[in-house]
Amino acid sequence: MTVCSTAFQTLGRAQARALGNSNLPIAVIPHPFGGRSREEVRKIAEQCVVDIAKLLAGEKP
């Protein structure tokens, strides 16, 4: 599993395919990060934890 931002989602999937792991679960978080408040970052992080847990359970986030 890996985590990437929306700006790099396509690249992340391409890299996974190139490395022979086209089914690599990827948790995607919104881009950009800069300029966000602490509360916004906290909400993004909390959602990312939920998404990672779903991916680990074999579910789609």
Beta strands, then each sheet from edge to edge (+ up, - down):
strand 1: 2-5
strand 2: 26-29
sheet 1: 1+ 2+
end
